[in-house]
Amino acid sequence: LGYGFCHLPATPGCHTLTCVTWRPRGTWQERLSQRLVGGGPQLRTPDVAAGAPDRFRLRTEAAGSVHLELGVLLRHFGRYGVQC
């Protein structure tokens, strides 16, 4: 469980991305509860994760990586079976 941020490619084709994720650190009581019960601290407003000035003030820890394989189309959607 965590949050991540990565830029999507603006060129057509197949792309492989790795999105590094993080989660709020929380207090020692929240971390103990997370180990025993699961879950963990969450952001009250997820919009904070998108704004750089607010995001850099958070106390966080690494939560792993997500590997993405994306196919990007910029035109000829009908040729590839994409309905708008």
SULFENBEL-V253481 format. One record per residue. N is the residue number from 1. RES is the residue in one small letter. OMEGA is omega in degrees with one decimal (none if undefined). NEAR is the number of other ideal C-beta (glycine too) atoms within 10 Angstrom. D_FIRST is the distance of its C-alpha to the first C-alpha in whole Angstrom. Layout:
# SULFENBEL-V253481
n:N res:RES omega:OMEGA near:NEAR d_first:D_FIRST
n:N res:RES omega:OMEGA near:NEAR d_first:D_FIRST
This chain:
# SULFENBEL-V253481
n:1 res:l omega:179.2 near:12 d_first:0
n:2 res:g omega:-179.3 near:19 d_first:4
n:3 res:y omega:178.4 near:19 d_first:7
n:4 res:g omega:-178.0 near:16 d_first:10
n:5 res:f omega:174.3 near:12 d_first:14
n:6 res:c omega:-179.0 near:12 d_first:17
n:7 res:h omega:176.6 near:7 d_first:20
n:8 res:l omega:-179.4 near:9 d_first:21
n:9 res:p omega:-179.6 near:13 d_first:25
n:10 res:a omega:178.4 near:7 d_first:28
n:11 res:t omega:-179.0 near:7 d_first:30
n:12 res:p omega:177.0 near:12 d_first:30
n:13 res:g omega:178.7 near:10 d_first:29
n:14 res:c omega:-177.5 near:9 d_first:27
n:15 res:h omega:174.3 near:13 d_first:24
n:16 res:t omega:-178.6 near:9 d_first:21
n:17 res:l omega:171.4 near:13 d_first:19
n:18 res:t omega:-179.0 near:10 d_first:16
n:19 res:c omega:178.7 near:15 d_first:13
n:20 res:v omega:-177.0 near:13 d_first:12
n:21 res:t omega:179.9 near:16 d_first:9
n:22 res:w omega:176.6 near:17 d_first:8
n:23 res:r omega:177.1 near:20 d_first:7
n:24 res:p omega:-176.0 near:19 d_first:10
n:25 res:r omega:179.9 near:14 d_first:12
n:26 res:g omega:178.6 near:17 d_first:14
n:27 res:t omega:180.0 near:10 d_first:17
n:28 res:w omega:177.3 near:8 d_first:18
n:29 res:q omega:179.1 near:8 d_first:18
n:30 res:e omega:178.1 near:13 d_first:14
n:31 res:r omega:176.9 near:14 d_first:13
n:32 res:l omega:178.1 near:11 d_first:16
n:33 res:s omega:178.4 near:15 d_first:14
n:34 res:q omega:178.9 near:15 d_first:11
n:35 res:r omega:-176.3 near:8 d_first:13
n:36 res:l omega:-171.9 near:7 d_first:15
n:37 res:v omega:-175.6 near:8 d_first:14
n:38 res:g omega:-178.4 near:8 d_first:10
n:39 res:g omega:179.1 near:9 d_first:7
n:40 res:g omega:-179.9 near:18 d_first:8
n:41 res:p omega:178.4 near:16 d_first:10
n:42 res:q omega:175.8 near:12 d_first:9
n:43 res:l omega:177.4 near:14 d_first:12
n:44 res:r omega:177.2 near:8 d_first:15
n:45 res:t omega:-178.9 near:8 d_first:16
n:46 res:p omega:177.8 near:9 d_first:13
n:47 res:d omega:178.2 near:9 d_first:17
n:48 res:v omega:-179.0 near:15 d_first:17
n:49 res:a omega:-178.5 near:18 d_first:14
n:50 res:a omega:-178.2 near:10 d_first:17
n:51 res:g omega:-175.9 near:10 d_first:20
n:52 res:a omega:-177.2 near:8 d_first:20
n:53 res:p omega:179.9 near:7 d_first:23
n:54 res:d omega:-177.2 near:13 d_first:20
n:55 res:r omega:-176.8 near:15 d_first:17
n:56 res:f omega:177.1 near:8 d_first:19
n:57 res:r omega:-178.3 near:7 d_first:20
n:58 res:l omega:171.0 near:14 d_first:16
n:59 res:r omega:-173.0 near:9 d_first:16
n:60 res:t omega:172.6 near:16 d_first:13
n:61 res:e omega:-179.0 near:12 d_first:11
n:62 res:a omega:-179.5 near:10 d_first:10
n:63 res:a omega:177.6 near:16 d_first:7
n:64 res:g omega:-178.1 near:12 d_first:9
n:65 res:s omega:175.2 near:12 d_first:11
n:66 res:v omega:179.7 near:13 d_first:11
n:67 res:h omega:-176.2 near:8 d_first:15
n:68 res:l omega:171.3 near:13 d_first:16
n:69 res:e omega:-175.0 near:8 d_first:20
n:70 res:l omega:170.7 near:11 d_first:22
n:71 res:g omega:-175.6 near:9 d_first:25
n:72 res:v omega:174.6 near:12 d_first:27
n:73 res:l omega:177.4 near:11 d_first:30
n:74 res:l omega:178.8 near:9 d_first:32
n:75 res:r omega:-178.1 near:8 d_first:35
n:76 res:h omega:-178.0 near:9 d_first:37
n:77 res:f omega:179.7 near:11 d_first:34
n:78 res:g omega:179.1 near:9 d_first:37
n:79 res:r omega:-177.6 near:8 d_first:38
n:80 res:y omega:175.8 near:9 d_first:34
n:81 res:g omega:178.5 near:6 d_first:34
n:82 res:v omega:178.2 near:9 d_first:32
n:83 res:q omega:179.9 near:5 d_first:33
n:84 res:c omega:none near:4 d_first:33
